Amino acid sequence: MQLTLDGDVVRAGSRARERFYDSRGYGHARNGDLDLAPVEAAHLCYRGDIDAVDGMAVDELLASGAVSAMEFLVYKDLRDRGFYLTPAREGWVDDPAGADFVVYPRGKGPWDDEVAYRVTVVGERDDVPAASLGDCVLAVVDEESELTYLDTSRRTVEGTSAAEVPEVHGTLLSERVLCWEPPEALYQQAFYGQQLDEDAVQLSLVEAAYLAREGTLTVDGGETAVVERGRDVEGDRFDRRLRVYAALRDAGVVPKTGFKFGADFRTYADVESVEDLGHSELLVRVLPASHAFEPRDLALDVRLAHGVRKTMVFALVGDGVEWVQVERLTP
């Protein structure tokens, strides 16, 4: 069987269609013939199903630059796990943008109208734009060619925590607001602040700014004074955190500091009383929508969240707030 490299396509001819596409899901059927992506042809060479492409064995094909070594490693791994997959090319799959491979459920292939994963391949030192996440699985190839799969998805954040809080007065200190003799509901039902004793609750600046905006908290200088203090302490980051805090509260979710977990917030979706408080569900890190991740940082955040039985969510702040959930995946 003669296979020829024609630009970024390997022409395999009609004999290859029955052998490789119809039975094993390789390539793209075209007018009775079969076209292969170079990574598919390299895998067939690796397996010994074909001898060469334009006289190149698998080592020469990989060294030629026609095939990305990282894509080959991911393709081989997913094939070894029992999946059929297709390179995400225009005309080969629906909606190829933002993915390198479309992976089908086990037992299905490119002739079925069902997709298990859309996979994007990155190296451990590549930048990953935050805006590109949310509808793909990142296949991260590290320097030792080990693979880590991270499932990313857009999600809705919502809860039932919506206790009414009577008006309260506070005193603005350096990086917090102190409320003397606050209503019990402030901490006990709505879970704002930290109770110092029965007569005082301490609010963070982001909590105080939100309550002042809602008209619940009165403080000298009002909301403006609290926000300006927050900007003095954190710069632009304070405004992003306040927007996310407000979005969470408005969605019925209680955000509390996530400092001990290396995040901006941990969240509680269904708070009725602090006396009957369950575990927090999410760790939220607040980032500008223009942020680019390093895969190592993503892996670290996800591993930490999993280790404390929480889910990692990134709040991307642009014109609005977008929630991107990232979890480890074993395909």
C-alpha positions in Angstrom: 0.0 0.0 0.0 1.5 3.3 -1.1 0.8 6.3 1.2 1.9 9.7 0.1 2.2 13.0 2.1 0.4 15.8 0.4 0.8 18.9 2.4 -0.9 18.2 5.8 -2.8 15.1 4.5 -1.6 11.6 3.9 -3.4 10.1 0.8 -4.1 6.4 1.5 -6.4 5.5 -1.4 -9.5 3.2 -1.6 -7.9 0.0 -0.3 -7.1 1.7 3.0 -10.7 2.8 3.6 -12.1 -0.6 4.5 -9.0 -1.6 6.4 -8.5 1.5 8.5 -11.7 3.7 8.5 -14.6 1.3 8.3 -13.2 -1.1 10.9 -11.0 1.1 13.2 -12.0 4.7 12.7 -8.8 6.1 11.2 -8.9 9.0 8.8 -11.6 10.8 6.8 -13.4 9.1 4.0 -13.4 11.1 0.7 -15.0 10.0 -2.6 -14.4 6.4 -1.8 -10.7 7.0 -0.8 -9.2 7.6 2.6 -7.3 10.6 3.8 -5.2 10.4 7.0 -3.8 13.1 9.2 -0.1 12.7 9.6 -0.5 11.8 13.3 -2.9 9.0 12.3 -0.4 7.7 9.7 2.4 7.9 12.3 0.4 5.8 14.7 -0.3 3.2 12.0 3.4 3.1 11.3 4.1 2.8 15.0 1.8 -0.2 15.2 3.3 -1.8 12.1 0.0 -1.6 10.1 1.8 0.3 7.4 5.5 0.4 6.6 6.1 4.0 5.7 4.7 7.3 4.4 6.7 8.5 1.3 9.5 6.2 2.4 9.6 7.6 6.0 9.2 5.2 8.9 7.7 6.4 12.1 10.9 7.8 13.6 11.6 9.7 10.4 8.0 10.9 10.1 8.1 12.3 13.7 11.5 13.9 13.0 10.3 15.5 9.8 8.0 18.0 11.5 5.0 16.7 9.7 3.7 15.3 13.0 3.7 17.0 16.4 5.4 14.7 18.9 3.1 15.9 21.7 0.0 15.2 19.5 1.4 11.8 18.7 1.8 11.0 22.4 -1.8 12.0 23.2 -3.2 10.2 20.1 -1.4 7.0 21.0 -2.5 7.2 24.7 -6.2 7.6 23.8 -6.0 4.8 21.3 -4.3 2.6 23.9 -7.3 3.4 26.2 -9.7 2.1 23.7 -11.0 5.3 22.1 -11.4 6.2 18.4 -10.6 9.8 17.7 -10.4 12.2 14.8 -8.1 15.2 14.3 -10.2 18.3 14.6 -10.1 19.6 11.0 -12.5 21.6 9.0 -14.7 19.3 7.0 -13.6 16.3 9.1 -15.6 17.1 12.3 -18.3 19.5 13.3 -17.0 22.6 15.1 -13.3 21.9 15.0 -12.3 25.3 16.5 -10.5 25.2 19.8 -9.6 21.5 19.8 -6.9 19.2 18.4 -8.9 15.9 18.6 -12.5 14.9 18.8 -12.8 11.7 20.9 -15.8 9.4 20.6 -17.3 7.3 23.4 -15.9 3.7 23.6 -17.5 1.5 21.1 -18.3 4.4 18.8 -16.5 6.2 16.0 -16.6 9.0 13.5 -19.7 7.5 11.8 -21.7 8.0 15.0 -23.2 11.3 16.0 -21.8 11.4 19.5 -18.7 13.0 21.1 -17.1 12.1 24.4 -14.4 14.7 24.6 -12.9 17.6 22.7 -9.2 17.5 23.4 -6.6 20.3 23.2 -3.0 19.3 23.5 -0.5 21.6 25.4 2.9 21.3 26.8 3.7 21.9 30.4 5.4 25.2 29.5 2.8 26.5 27.1 0.5 29.4 27.9 -3.2 28.5 28.1 -5.6 31.5 27.6 -8.4 31.4 30.2 -10.9 32.3 27.5 -10.1 29.1 25.6 -11.3 26.9 28.5 -14.8 25.7 29.2 -15.5 23.3 26.4 -12.5 21.1 26.1 -10.2 18.6 27.8 -6.7 19.8 28.2 -4.2 17.0 27.5 -1.0 18.3 29.2 2.3 16.7 28.1 5.0 17.2 30.7 8.8 17.1 30.1 8.9 13.3 30.8 6.0 12.7 28.3 3.6 11.8 31.0 0.0 13.0 30.4 -2.4 14.8 32.6 -6.0 15.3 31.5 -7.9 18.3 32.8 -11.6 18.5 32.0 -12.8 22.2 31.7 -16.4 23.3 31.5 -18.6 26.4 31.9 -20.9 26.1 34.8 -23.7 27.9 36.6 -23.1 28.9 40.2 -26.2 29.1 42.3 -27.5 28.3 45.8 -30.3 28.9 48.3 -28.4 31.0 50.9 -30.5 34.3 51.1 -31.0 35.3 54.7 -32.4 38.8 55.4 -30.0 41.1 57.3 -31.2 44.1 59.3 -29.3 47.4 59.1 -26.0 47.4 60.9 -23.4 50.1 61.7 -19.7 49.5 61.3 -16.3 51.3 61.9 -13.8 51.2 59.1 -10.4 50.1 60.4 -7.2 49.6 58.4 -8.2 46.5 56.4 -11.6 45.5 57.9 -14.8 46.8 59.3 -15.9 46.2 62.9 -19.6 46.0 63.8 -20.5 46.4 67.5 -23.7 44.8 68.7 -24.8 43.5 65.2 -28.1 41.8 64.6 -27.7 38.0 65.2 -28.7 37.3 61.6 -25.6 39.0 60.2 -23.3 36.1 61.2 -25.6 33.3 62.4 -27.9 33.1 59.4 -26.3 35.1 56.6 -22.7 34.1 57.5 -21.1 37.5 57.1 -17.8 38.2 58.8 -16.2 36.6 61.7 -17.7 36.7 65.2 -15.2 38.0 67.7 -17.6 37.5 70.6 -21.3 37.9 71.3 -21.1 41.7 70.9 -18.9 42.2 67.8 -18.5 40.9 64.2 -15.6 41.7 62.0 -16.2 42.1 58.3 -13.7 41.9 55.5 -13.5 44.9 53.1 -15.1 43.0 50.3 -18.0 41.9 52.6 -18.4 45.5 53.9 -18.4 47.0 50.4 -21.1 44.6 49.3 -23.3 45.3 52.3 -22.8 49.0 52.0 -23.8 48.8 48.3 -26.9 46.9 49.3 -27.8 49.6 51.9 -27.5 47.2 54.8 -24.2 48.6 56.3 -23.7 52.2 57.3 -20.1 53.3 57.8 -18.5 56.8 57.8 -17.8 57.7 54.2 -20.2 55.0 52.9 -19.5 52.5 50.2 -17.0 54.8 48.6 -14.8 54.9 51.6 -14.7 51.1 51.9 -14.0 50.6 48.2 -11.3 53.2 48.2 -9.7 51.4 51.2 -9.9 48.1 49.3 -8.2 49.6 46.3 -5.5 51.0 48.5 -4.9 47.5 49.9 -5.3 45.4 46.8 -5.3 47.6 43.7 -7.5 46.6 40.8 -7.8 43.1 42.2 -10.2 44.4 44.9 -12.7 45.5 42.2 -12.6 42.1 40.5 -13.0 40.3 43.8 -15.9 42.5 44.7 -17.7 41.8 41.4 -17.3 38.1 42.0 -18.4 38.3 45.6 -21.5 40.2 44.6 -22.2 37.7 41.8 -22.0 34.8 44.2 -24.2 36.5 46.9 -26.7 37.5 44.3 -26.8 33.9 43.1 -27.7 32.7 46.6 -24.1 31.5 47.4 -22.1 32.5 50.5 -18.5 33.3 49.8 -15.9 33.1 52.5 -12.2 33.6 52.3 -10.3 30.8 50.6 -6.9 31.9 51.9 -6.0 28.7 53.6 -6.6 26.9 50.3 -4.7 29.4 48.2 -7.9 30.7 46.6 -9.9 33.9 46.8 -13.1 32.3 48.1 -14.6 29.0 49.4 -18.3 28.8 48.9 -21.4 27.5 50.6 -24.5 27.0 48.5 -27.2 26.2 51.1 -26.6 28.1 54.4 -29.5 28.2 56.8 -27.5 28.6 60.0 -23.8 28.7 61.0 -24.7 26.1 63.7 -25.6 23.6 61.0 -22.9 24.5 58.4 -21.7 21.8 56.0 -18.5 21.6 54.0 -17.9 24.3 51.4 -18.3 23.0 47.9 -16.2 25.2 45.6 -12.8 26.9 45.6 -13.0 30.1 43.5 -10.0 31.9 42.1 -10.7 35.4 40.6 -8.9 36.3 37.4 -9.2 38.8 34.6 -10.8 37.3 31.5 -7.5 38.1 29.6 -5.5 35.8 32.0 -3.3 33.1 30.6 -2.6 30.0 32.7 0.6 28.0 33.0 -0.5 24.3 33.0 1.5 23.7 36.2 -0.6 26.3 38.1 -3.8 24.7 36.8 -2.7 21.2 37.9 -1.7 22.6 41.3 -5.1 24.3 41.9 -7.1 21.3 40.7 -5.0 18.8 42.8 -5.4 21.0 45.9 -9.2 21.3 45.5 -9.5 17.6 45.0 -7.5 16.9 48.1 -9.8 19.0 50.3 -13.0 17.5 48.6 -13.9 20.7 46.7 -14.2 21.6 43.0 -12.0 24.3 41.5 -13.8 27.1 39.7 -12.1 30.1 38.1 -14.2 33.3 38.0 -13.1 35.2 34.8 -14.0 38.9 35.1 -14.5 40.8 31.9 -17.8 42.5 30.7 -19.4 40.0 33.1 -18.3 37.0 35.2 -17.8 33.6 33.6 -17.4 30.5 35.7 -14.9 27.9 34.4 -14.8 24.6 36.3 -11.6 22.5 36.0 -11.2 18.9 37.3 -8.8 16.0 36.8 -10.0 13.4 34.3 -9.1 9.8 33.7 -10.5 9.0 30.2 
